[in-house]
Amino acid sequence: MAVNIQSDGGSNSQVPEVSRRQLVNYLLGFSLVATAVGVLTPVIGYLWPPGRPSGGGGGRAQVGTTDDFPVGQGKVVPVNDKPVIVVNTPQGGLKAFSAICTHLGCITEWDQTRQFILCPCHDGRFNAITGAVVSGPPPAPLPQLALQVEGDAVYVSEG
Ligand code: FES
């Protein structure tokens, strides 16, 4: 059986007929595509995490005071719109690294319990003194940034 859609003017225009089978095939195709998009979107979001922050003109920025970075702690701070992790370890003192994971660009965080820099996306771990990869998939260390303490003010410079 065929579905015929007529134009309302009653003119001689030809309107193509769409059979019930074709209509069902179109609807089935649409639902398959919608399902595929719904399944693939989170998978792609996992494989390609949120983009890196852009912008920033480089240069030096004050990220806090020495009181903001007690020994044995670390935190992510913005430097010219880019995430930087500042850590203060008993062995290494104050250090600053890019907080952007060298694997797929997730933002790292400080693991207070185990005293290393952790990437939560794929469990990448970095040494808090050198930025070197300790374990996980990151292919390279976190780039170290210049850090200066003047009085009690802490500054970080982009490389
Ligand atoms: S993005 Fe994969 S370990 Fe960091």
Backbone and ligand atoms as CSV (ligand in chain L), in Angstrom:
chain,resi,resn,atom,element,x,y,z
A,1,MET,N,N,0.854,-1.182,0.000
A,1,MET,CA,C,0.000,0.000,0.000
A,1,MET,C,C,0.892,1.234,0.000
A,2,ALA,N,N,0.516,2.243,-0.768
A,2,ALA,CA,C,1.313,3.444,-0.915
A,2,ALA,C,C,0.650,4.613,-0.218
A,3,VAL,N,N,1.506,5.503,0.339
A,3,VAL,CA,C,1.002,6.724,0.960
A,3,VAL,C,C,1.185,7.834,-0.053
A,4,ASN,N,N,0.122,8.513,-0.389
A,4,ASN,CA,C,0.198,9.582,-1.366
A,4,ASN,C,C,-0.095,10.897,-0.678
A,5,ILE,N,N,0.838,11.811,-0.783
A,5,ILE,CA,C,0.665,13.121,-0.173
A,5,ILE,C,C,0.286,14.088,-1.289
A,6,GLN,N,N,-0.886,14.693,-1.203
A,6,GLN,CA,C,-1.394,15.584,-2.254
A,6,GLN,C,C,-1.034,17.023,-1.906
A,7,SER,N,N,-0.756,17.823,-2.939
A,7,SER,CA,C,-0.596,19.242,-2.695
A,7,SER,C,C,-1.980,19.847,-2.529
A,8,ASP,N,N,-2.083,20.970,-1.845
A,8,ASP,CA,C,-3.392,21.528,-1.527
A,8,ASP,C,C,-3.972,22.398,-2.634
A,9,GLY,N,N,-3.211,22.735,-3.607
A,9,GLY,CA,C,-3.716,23.626,-4.645
A,9,GLY,C,C,-4.509,22.923,-5.714
A,10,GLY,N,N,-4.447,21.643,-5.769
A,10,GLY,CA,C,-5.175,20.930,-6.790
A,10,GLY,C,C,-4.573,21.098,-8.177
A,11,SER,N,N,-3.338,21.594,-8.235
A,11,SER,CA,C,-2.695,21.781,-9.531
A,11,SER,C,C,-2.211,20.446,-10.067
A,12,ASN,N,N,-1.542,20.481,-11.158
A,12,ASN,CA,C,-1.057,19.265,-11.794
A,12,ASN,C,C,0.325,18.854,-11.307
A,13,SER,N,N,0.834,19.478,-10.217
A,13,SER,CA,C,2.172,19.143,-9.742
A,13,SER,C,C,2.227,17.679,-9.311
A,14,GLN,N,N,3.325,17.068,-9.627
A,14,GLN,CA,C,3.516,15.663,-9.288
A,14,GLN,C,C,4.199,15.557,-7.931
A,15,VAL,N,N,3.622,14.885,-7.008
A,15,VAL,CA,C,4.207,14.648,-5.689
A,15,VAL,C,C,4.610,13.190,-5.645
A,16,PRO,N,N,5.896,12.923,-5.336
A,16,PRO,CA,C,6.324,11.531,-5.319
A,16,PRO,C,C,5.614,10.744,-4.218
A,17,GLU,N,N,5.295,9.544,-4.533
A,17,GLU,CA,C,4.669,8.683,-3.545
A,17,GLU,C,C,5.741,8.020,-2.691
A,18,VAL,N,N,5.440,7.874,-1.441
A,18,VAL,CA,C,6.335,7.198,-0.503
A,18,VAL,C,C,5.574,5.998,0.035
A,19,SER,N,N,6.140,4.847,-0.230
A,19,SER,CA,C,5.450,3.650,0.233
A,19,SER,C,C,5.623,3.495,1.749
A,20,ARG,N,N,4.768,2.714,2.328
A,20,ARG,CA,C,4.859,2.454,3.764
A,20,ARG,C,C,6.217,1.828,4.099
A,21,ARG,N,N,6.686,0.942,3.227
A,21,ARG,CA,C,7.980,0.298,3.444
A,21,ARG,C,C,9.116,1.329,3.442
A,22,GLN,N,N,9.046,2.264,2.484
A,22,GLN,CA,C,10.086,3.297,2.439
A,22,GLN,C,C,10.014,4.185,3.679
A,23,LEU,N,N,8.816,4.523,4.094
A,23,LEU,CA,C,8.665,5.368,5.291
A,23,LEU,C,C,9.242,4.673,6.521
A,24,VAL,N,N,8.938,3.379,6.655
A,24,VAL,CA,C,9.479,2.621,7.790
A,24,VAL,C,C,11.002,2.553,7.692
A,25,ASN,N,N,11.537,2.370,6.487
A,25,ASN,CA,C,12.999,2.334,6.316
A,25,ASN,C,C,13.639,3.665,6.688
A,26,TYR,N,N,12.999,4.783,6.287
A,26,TYR,CA,C,13.529,6.096,6.659
A,26,TYR,C,C,13.539,6.260,8.174
A,27,LEU,N,N,12.433,5.908,8.802
A,27,LEU,CA,C,12.353,6.047,10.267
A,27,LEU,C,C,13.357,5.141,10.968
A,28,LEU,N,N,13.511,3.920,10.453
A,28,LEU,CA,C,14.483,2.994,11.033
A,28,LEU,C,C,15.900,3.528,10.871
A,29,GLY,N,N,16.203,4.050,9.697
A,29,GLY,CA,C,17.538,4.628,9.461
A,29,GLY,C,C,17.794,5.803,10.384
A,30,PHE,N,N,16.783,6.661,10.537
A,30,PHE,CA,C,16.939,7.816,11.425
A,30,PHE,C,C,17.194,7.364,12.857
A,31,SER,N,N,16.441,6.374,13.321
A,31,SER,CA,C,16.624,5.927,14.711
A,31,SER,C,C,17.981,5.256,14.895
A,32,LEU,N,N,18.474,4.549,13.868
A,32,LEU,CA,C,19.813,3.951,13.980
A,32,LEU,C,C,20.891,5.027,14.064
A,33,VAL,N,N,20.769,6.063,13.240
A,33,VAL,CA,C,21.754,7.153,13.277
A,33,VAL,C,C,21.693,7.868,14.625
A,34,ALA,N,N,20.470,8.142,15.117
A,34,ALA,CA,C,20.343,8.821,16.408
A,34,ALA,C,C,20.939,7.982,17.534
A,35,THR,N,N,20.734,6.672,17.482
A,35,THR,CA,C,21.308,5.791,18.504
A,35,THR,C,C,22.827,5.790,18.427
A,36,ALA,N,N,23.369,5.723,17.199
A,36,ALA,CA,C,24.828,5.730,17.035
A,36,ALA,C,C,25.429,7.021,17.562
A,37,VAL,N,N,24.792,8.141,17.291
A,37,VAL,CA,C,25.301,9.428,17.793
A,37,VAL,C,C,25.254,9.444,19.321
A,38,GLY,N,N,24.164,8.933,19.890
A,38,GLY,CA,C,24.035,8.901,21.348
A,38,GLY,C,C,25.070,8.022,22.013
A,39,VAL,N,N,25.480,6.945,21.350
A,39,VAL,CA,C,26.486,6.040,21.909
A,39,VAL,C,C,27.883,6.591,21.689
A,40,LEU,N,N,28.137,7.140,20.512
A,40,LEU,CA,C,29.498,7.580,20.184
A,40,LEU,C,C,29.893,8.889,20.870
A,41,THR,N,N,28.946,9.749,21.163
A,41,THR,CA,C,29.288,11.048,21.751
A,41,THR,C,C,30.063,10.910,23.067
A,42,PRO,N,N,29.611,10.115,24.041
A,42,PRO,CA,C,30.421,9.984,25.268
A,42,PRO,C,C,31.742,9.269,25.029
A,43,VAL,N,N,31.783,8.336,24.069
A,43,VAL,CA,C,33.044,7.648,23.778
A,43,VAL,C,C,34.055,8.644,23.229
A,44,ILE,N,N,33.616,9.483,22.301
A,44,ILE,CA,C,34.520,10.491,21.729
A,44,ILE,C,C,34.930,11.489,22.797
A,45,GLY,N,N,33.978,11.847,23.675
A,45,GLY,CA,C,34.303,12.769,24.769
A,45,GLY,C,C,35.346,12.201,25.711
A,46,TYR,N,N,35.335,10.867,25.867
A,46,TYR,CA,C,36.335,10.228,26.732
A,46,TYR,C,C,37.699,10.214,26.046
A,47,LEU,N,N,37.708,9.870,24.766
A,47,LEU,CA,C,38.988,9.758,24.049
A,47,LEU,C,C,39.618,11.122,23.781
A,48,TRP,N,N,38.798,12.127,23.572
A,48,TRP,CA,C,39.310,13.478,23.339
A,48,TRP,C,C,38.716,14.380,24.395
A,49,PRO,N,N,39.359,14.477,25.572
A,49,PRO,CA,C,38.822,15.257,26.677
A,49,PRO,C,C,38.710,16.744,26.320
A,50,PRO,N,N,38.073,17.487,27.203
A,50,PRO,CA,C,37.876,18.902,26.933
A,50,PRO,C,C,39.168,19.598,26.536
A,51,GLY,N,N,39.025,20.532,25.635
A,51,GLY,CA,C,40.184,21.208,25.076
A,51,GLY,C,C,40.953,21.994,26.098
A,52,ARG,N,N,42.137,22.277,25.690
A,52,ARG,CA,C,42.997,23.082,26.546
A,52,ARG,C,C,42.528,24.525,26.516
A,53,PRO,N,N,42.665,25.204,27.643
A,53,PRO,CA,C,42.324,26.609,27.631
A,53,PRO,C,C,43.239,27.349,26.661
A,54,SER,N,N,42.678,28.291,25.976
A,54,SER,CA,C,43.481,29.038,25.017
A,54,SER,C,C,43.742,30.440,25.543
A,55,GLY,N,N,44.465,31.164,24.776
A,55,GLY,CA,C,44.703,32.544,25.113
A,55,GLY,C,C,45.851,32.718,26.069
A,56,GLY,N,N,45.908,33.857,26.649
A,56,GLY,CA,C,47.014,34.149,27.544
A,56,GLY,C,C,48.157,34.728,26.747
A,57,GLY,N,N,48.737,35.740,27.282
A,57,GLY,CA,C,49.788,36.407,26.537
A,57,GLY,C,C,51.165,36.058,27.010
A,58,GLY,N,N,51.315,35.061,27.862
A,58,GLY,CA,C,52.627,34.734,28.364
A,58,GLY,C,C,52.996,35.679,29.476
A,59,GLY,N,N,54.256,35.624,29.894
A,59,GLY,CA,C,54.702,36.507,30.948
A,59,GLY,C,C,54.551,35.889,32.313
A,60,ARG,N,N,54.650,36.745,33.304
A,60,ARG,CA,C,54.712,36.298,34.684
A,60,ARG,C,C,53.428,36.678,35.402
A,61,ALA,N,N,53.005,35.814,36.322
A,61,ALA,CA,C,51.785,36.099,37.075
A,61,ALA,C,C,51.985,35.693,38.520
A,62,GLN,N,N,51.447,36.496,39.428
A,62,GLN,CA,C,51.468,36.111,40.838
A,62,GLN,C,C,50.366,35.087,41.055
A,63,VAL,N,N,50.734,33.954,41.666
A,63,VAL,CA,C,49.779,32.871,41.876
A,63,VAL,C,C,49.363,32.756,43.340
A,64,GLY,N,N,49.920,33.582,44.190
A,64,GLY,CA,C,49.555,33.550,45.600
A,64,GLY,C,C,50.738,33.949,46.448
A,65,THR,N,N,50.629,33.608,47.711
A,65,THR,CA,C,51.727,33.850,48.642
A,65,THR,C,C,52.238,32.503,49.139
A,66,THR,N,N,53.359,32.529,49.815
A,66,THR,CA,C,53.931,31.272,50.310
A,66,THR,C,C,52.973,30.571,51.280
A,67,ASP,N,N,52.118,31.343,51.952
A,67,ASP,CA,C,51.136,30.725,52.847
A,67,ASP,C,C,50.106,29.892,52.092
A,68,ASP,N,N,49.935,30.192,50.806
A,68,ASP,CA,C,48.958,29.442,50.006
A,68,ASP,C,C,49.470,28.061,49.590
A,69,PHE,N,N,50.781,27.836,49.760
A,69,PHE,CA,C,51.380,26.577,49.306
A,69,PHE,C,C,52.193,25.950,50.427
A,70,PRO,N,N,51.529,25.428,51.463
A,70,PRO,CA,C,52.271,24.803,52.566
A,70,PRO,C,C,53.024,23.561,52.091
A,71,VAL,N,N,54.057,23.206,52.822
A,71,VAL,CA,C,54.853,22.021,52.485
A,71,VAL,C,C,53.956,20.781,52.488
A,72,GLY,N,N,54.134,19.967,51.444
A,72,GLY,CA,C,53.360,18.738,51.327
A,72,GLY,C,C,52.041,18.917,50.596
A,73,GLN,N,N,51.847,20.113,50.017
A,73,GLN,CA,C,50.591,20.337,49.312
A,73,GLN,C,C,50.846,20.924,47.930
A,74,GLY,N,N,49.841,20.873,47.133
A,74,GLY,CA,C,49.911,21.447,45.802
A,74,GLY,C,C,48.518,21.788,45.326
A,75,LYS,N,N,48.458,22.693,44.351
A,75,LYS,CA,C,47.149,23.021,43.796
A,75,LYS,C,C,47.314,23.629,42.414
A,76,VAL,N,N,46.218,23.558,41.669
A,76,VAL,CA,C,46.210,24.093,40.314
A,76,VAL,C,C,45.773,25.552,40.376
A,77,VAL,N,N,46.544,26.399,39.698
A,77,VAL,CA,C,46.235,27.830,39.658
A,77,VAL,C,C,46.289,28.290,38.205
A,78,PRO,N,N,45.542,29.338,37.870
A,78,PRO,CA,C,45.614,29.846,36.495
A,78,PRO,C,C,46.805,30.787,36.326
A,79,VAL,N,N,47.508,30.614,35.232
A,79,VAL,CA,C,48.574,31.543,34.860
A,79,VAL,C,C,48.318,31.929,33.411
A,80,ASN,N,N,47.909,33.163,33.208
A,80,ASN,CA,C,47.568,33.635,31.862
A,80,ASN,C,C,46.562,32.700,31.193
A,81,ASP,N,N,45.535,32.360,31.916
A,81,ASP,CA,C,44.441,31.497,31.436
A,81,ASP,C,C,44.861,30.067,31.165
A,82,LYS,N,N,46.025,29.663,31.629
A,82,LYS,CA,C,46.452,28.267,31.473
A,82,LYS,C,C,46.613,27.639,32.855
A,83,PRO,N,N,46.231,26.379,32.998
A,83,PRO,CA,C,46.345,25.734,34.309
A,83,PRO,C,C,47.790,25.344,34.626
A,84,VAL,N,N,48.207,25.711,35.806
A,84,VAL,CA,C,49.559,25.406,36.283
A,84,VAL,C,C,49.403,24.759,37.652
A,85,ILE,N,N,50.169,23.695,37.897
A,85,ILE,CA,C,50.118,23.082,39.215
A,85,ILE,C,C,51.376,23.491,39.980
A,86,VAL,N,N,51.145,24.075,41.144
A,86,VAL,CA,C,52.240,24.495,42.019
A,86,VAL,C,C,52.267,23.521,43.191
A,87,VAL,N,N,53.427,22.919,43.417
A,87,VAL,CA,C,53.570,21.948,44.502
A,87,VAL,C,C,54.702,22.403,45.422
A,88,ASN,N,N,54.588,22.001,46.656
A,88,ASN,CA,C,55.634,22.316,47.632
A,88,ASN,C,C,55.966,21.027,48.378
A,89,THR,N,N,57.049,20.396,47.999
A,89,THR,CA,C,57.433,19.136,48.629
A,89,THR,C,C,58.583,19.372,49.589
A,90,PRO,N,N,58.714,18.525,50.610
A,90,PRO,CA,C,59.819,18.693,51.558
A,90,PRO,C,C,61.184,18.564,50.879
A,91,GLN,N,N,61.287,17.708,49.878
A,91,GLN,CA,C,62.576,17.491,49.209
A,91,GLN,C,C,62.855,18.524,48.118
A,92,GLY,N,N,61.824,18.947,47.408
A,92,GLY,CA,C,62.030,19.803,46.241
A,92,GLY,C,C,61.647,21.241,46.419
A,93,GLY,N,N,60.930,21.570,47.478
A,93,GLY,CA,C,60.478,22.943,47.661
A,93,GLY,C,C,59.379,23.299,46.677
A,94,LEU,N,N,59.225,24.586,46.456
A,94,LEU,CA,C,58.178,25.070,45.551
A,94,LEU,C,C,58.577,24.830,44.101
A,95,LYS,N,N,57.687,24.218,43.350
A,95,LYS,CA,C,57.898,23.958,41.920
A,95,LYS,C,C,56.593,24.239,41.199
A,96,ALA,N,N,56.713,24.596,39.937
A,96,ALA,CA,C,55.529,24.814,39.106
A,96,ALA,C,C,55.675,24.023,37.813
A,97,PHE,N,N,54.603,23.365,37.423
A,97,PHE,CA,C,54.562,22.597,36.176
A,97,PHE,C,C,53.280,22.947,35.429
A,98,SER,N,N,53.326,22.788,34.131
A,98,SER,CA,C,52.078,22.860,33.386
A,98,SER,C,C,51.160,21.776,33.931
A,99,ALA,N,N,49.893,22.119,34.176
A,99,ALA,CA,C,48.947,21.133,34.714
A,99,ALA,C,C,48.256,20.349,33.604
A,100,ILE,N,N,48.653,20.595,32.366
A,100,ILE,CA,C,48.016,19.911,31.234
A,100,ILE,C,C,48.740,18.593,30.987
A,101,CYS,N,N,48.021,17.504,31.164
A,101,CYS,CA,C,48.610,16.179,31.006
A,101,CYS,C,C,49.152,16.001,29.589
A,102,THR,N,N,50.321,15.383,29.502
A,102,THR,CA,C,50.954,15.185,28.198
A,102,THR,C,C,50.354,14.009,27.440
A,103,HIS,N,N,49.392,13.326,28.040
A,103,HIS,CA,C,48.735,12.225,27.322
A,103,HIS,C,C,47.674,12.796,26.388
A,104,LEU,N,N,46.543,13.175,26.919
A,104,LEU,CA,C,45.463,13.694,26.076
A,104,LEU,C,C,44.938,15.041,26.555
A,105,GLY,N,N,45.701,15.691,27.412
A,105,GLY,CA,C,45.380,17.071,27.740
A,105,GLY,C,C,44.442,17.301,28.902
A,106,CYS,N,N,44.174,16.304,29.718
A,106,CYS,CA,C,43.348,16.544,30.911
A,106,CYS,C,C,44.126,17.418,31.902
A,107,ILE,N,N,43.406,18.000,32.822
A,107,ILE,CA,C,44.035,18.834,33.841
A,107,ILE,C,C,44.401,17.944,35.024
A,108,THR,N,N,45.662,18.002,35.403
A,108,THR,CA,C,46.144,17.186,36.508
A,108,THR,C,C,45.717,17.794,37.843
A,109,GLU,N,N,45.935,17.029,38.909
A,109,GLU,CA,C,45.607,17.503,40.251
A,109,GLU,C,C,46.632,16.955,41.236
A,110,TRP,N,N,46.592,17.500,42.426
A,110,TRP,CA,C,47.532,17.079,43.465
A,110,TRP,C,C,46.937,15.917,44.246
A,111,ASP,N,N,47.709,14.839,44.376
A,111,ASP,CA,C,47.286,13.698,45.186
A,111,ASP,C,C,47.920,13.863,46.555
A,112,GLN,N,N,47.120,14.363,47.475
A,112,GLN,CA,C,47.623,14.686,48.813
A,112,GLN,C,C,48.124,13.446,49.539
A,113,THR,N,N,47.424,12.346,49.412
A,113,THR,CA,C,47.773,11.127,50.140
A,113,THR,C,C,49.092,10.548,49.667
A,114,ARG,N,N,49.260,10.460,48.353
A,114,ARG,CA,C,50.448,9.796,47.820
A,114,ARG,C,C,51.543,10.765,47.380
A,115,GLN,N,N,51.271,12.055,47.488
A,115,GLN,CA,C,52.277,13.090,47.229
A,115,GLN,C,C,52.827,13.027,45.808
A,116,PHE,N,N,51.951,12.906,44.838
A,116,PHE,CA,C,52.372,13.075,43.456
A,116,PHE,C,C,51.283,13.776,42.663
A,117,ILE,N,N,51.632,14.143,41.452
A,117,ILE,CA,C,50.682,14.822,40.574
A,117,ILE,C,C,49.939,13.736,39.810
A,118,LEU,N,N,48.625,13.817,39.841
A,118,LEU,CA,C,47.776,12.768,39.276
A,118,LEU,C,C,46.945,13.322,38.140
A,119,CYS,N,N,46.879,12.554,37.052
A,119,CYS,CA,C,45.918,12.868,35.996
A,119,CYS,C,C,44.725,11.935,36.185
A,120,PRO,N,N,43.552,12.489,36.486
A,120,PRO,CA,C,42.408,11.641,36.791
A,120,PRO,C,C,41.812,10.948,35.567
A,121,CYS,N,N,42.169,11.375,34.367
A,121,CYS,CA,C,41.516,10.793,33.179
A,121,CYS,C,C,41.909,9.340,32.965
A,122,HIS,N,N,43.220,9.049,33.017
A,122,HIS,CA,C,43.670,7.676,32.756
A,122,HIS,C,C,44.701,7.246,33.798
A,123,ASP,N,N,44.649,7.839,34.953
A,123,ASP,CA,C,45.510,7.486,36.074
A,123,ASP,C,C,46.992,7.682,35.755
A,124,GLY,N,N,47.302,8.728,35.014
A,124,GLY,CA,C,48.703,9.087,34.803
A,124,GLY,C,C,49.252,9.727,36.065
A,125,ARG,N,N,50.501,9.375,36.415
A,125,ARG,CA,C,51.102,9.908,37.638
A,125,ARG,C,C,52.453,10.538,37.328
A,126,PHE,N,N,52.699,11.682,37.954
A,126,PHE,CA,C,53.925,12.439,37.696
A,126,PHE,C,C,54.642,12.725,39.009
A,127,ASN,N,N,55.969,12.704,38.942
A,127,ASN,CA,C,56.801,13.037,40.085
A,127,ASN,C,C,56.622,14.516,40.421
A,128,ALA,N,N,56.425,14.828,41.704
A,128,ALA,CA,C,56.152,16.201,42.115
A,128,ALA,C,C,57.410,17.059,42.173
A,129,ILE,N,N,58.590,16.450,42.076
A,129,ILE,CA,C,59.824,17.226,42.130
A,129,ILE,C,C,60.357,17.504,40.733
A,130,THR,N,N,60.224,16.513,39.853
A,130,THR,CA,C,60.786,16.662,38.505
A,130,THR,C,C,59.727,16.781,37.411
A,131,GLY,N,N,58.514,16.376,37.683
A,131,GLY,CA,C,57.470,16.352,36.654
A,131,GLY,C,C,57.537,15.104,35.786
A,132,ALA,N,N,58.494,14.201,36.070
A,132,ALA,CA,C,58.667,12.993,35.262
A,132,ALA,C,C,57.468,12.057,35.414
A,133,VAL,N,N,57.241,11.269,34.389
A,133,VAL,CA,C,56.161,10.289,34.432
A,133,VAL,C,C,56.551,9.171,35.390
A,134,VAL,N,N,55.685,8.872,36.339
A,134,VAL,CA,C,55.905,7.780,37.279
A,134,VAL,C,C,55.211,6.517,36.787
A,135,SER,N,N,53.977,6.681,36.298
A,135,SER,CA,C,53.245,5.537,35.755
A,135,SER,C,C,52.086,6.042,34.913
A,136,GLY,N,N,51.534,5.134,34.124
A,136,GLY,CA,C,50.387,5.482,33.301
A,136,GLY,C,C,50.778,5.812,31.879
A,137,PRO,N,N,49.807,6.248,31.088
A,137,PRO,CA,C,50.047,6.430,29.655
A,137,PRO,C,C,50.725,7.723,29.209
A,138,PRO,N,N,50.917,8.733,30.057
A,138,PRO,CA,C,51.533,9.963,29.521
A,138,PRO,C,C,52.896,9.675,28.873
A,139,PRO,N,N,53.130,10.205,27.687
A,139,PRO,CA,C,54.372,9.919,26.969
A,139,PRO,C,C,55.553,10.815,27.361
A,140,ALA,N,N,55.285,11.876,28.109
A,140,ALA,CA,C,56.360,12.826,28.418
A,140,ALA,C,C,56.093,13.468,29.771
A,141,PRO,N,N,57.147,14.004,30.397
A,141,PRO,CA,C,56.957,14.677,31.687
A,141,PRO,C,C,56.151,15.963,31.534
A,142,LEU,N,N,55.662,16.458,32.667
A,142,LEU,CA,C,55.007,17.764,32.657
A,142,LEU,C,C,56.078,18.841,32.501
A,143,PRO,N,N,55.897,19.787,31.599
A,143,PRO,CA,C,56.893,20.856,31.466
A,143,PRO,C,C,56.967,21.695,32.743
A,144,GLN,N,N,58.201,21.913,33.197
A,144,GLN,CA,C,58.392,22.738,34.391
A,144,GLN,C,C,58.397,24.206,34.000
A,145,LEU,N,N,57.827,25.031,34.851
A,145,LEU,CA,C,57.776,26.466,34.610
A,145,LEU,C,C,58.616,27.168,35.665
A,146,ALA,N,N,59.100,28.351,35.319
A,146,ALA,CA,C,59.924,29.117,36.249
A,146,ALA,C,C,59.043,29.648,37.384
A,147,LEU,N,N,59.539,29.525,38.593
A,147,LEU,CA,C,58.810,30.001,39.778
A,147,LEU,C,C,59.758,30.868,40.590
A,148,GLN,N,N,59.285,32.030,40.983
A,148,GLN,CA,C,60.091,32.918,41.807
A,148,GLN,C,C,59.299,33.296,43.055
A,149,VAL,N,N,60.029,33.409,44.160
A,149,VAL,CA,C,59.435,33.896,45.405
A,149,VAL,C,C,60.098,35.233,45.722
A,150,GLU,N,N,59.286,36.265,45.829
A,150,GLU,CA,C,59.780,37.593,46.160
A,150,GLU,C,C,59.024,38.075,47.395
A,151,GLY,N,N,59.762,38.193,48.522
A,151,GLY,CA,C,59.077,38.451,49.787
A,151,GLY,C,C,58.262,37.207,50.094
A,152,ASP,N,N,56.955,37.348,50.221
A,152,ASP,CA,C,56.127,36.151,50.367
A,152,ASP,C,C,55.261,35.898,49.143
A,153,ALA,N,N,55.475,36.698,48.092
A,153,ALA,CA,C,54.689,36.534,46.866
A,153,ALA,C,C,55.306,35.458,45.974
A,154,VAL,N,N,54.465,34.613,45.404
A,154,VAL,CA,C,54.911,33.533,44.526
A,154,VAL,C,C,54.494,33.877,43.096
A,155,TYR,N,N,55.479,33.879,42.202
A,155,TYR,CA,C,55.246,34.184,40.795
A,155,TYR,C,C,55.596,32.963,39.934
A,156,VAL,N,N,54.849,32.797,38.859
A,156,VAL,CA,C,55.154,31.749,37.893
A,156,VAL,C,C,55.246,32.422,36.530
A,157,SER,N,N,56.278,32.004,35.777
A,157,SER,CA,C,56.460,32.535,34.426
A,157,SER,C,C,56.249,31.411,33.432
A,158,GLU,N,N,55.557,31.715,32.365
A,158,GLU,CA,C,55.419,30.737,31.289
A,158,GLU,C,C,56.736,30.660,30.533
A,159,GLY,N,N,57.042,29.461,30.127
A,159,GLY,CA,C,58.315,29.243,29.440
A,159,GLY,C,C,58.373,29.719,28.049
L,1,FES,S1,S,44.954,12.439,29.730
L,1,FES,FE1,FE,45.384,10.319,29.837
L,1,FES,S2,S,46.637,10.127,31.588
L,1,FES,FE2,FE,46.241,12.228,31.444
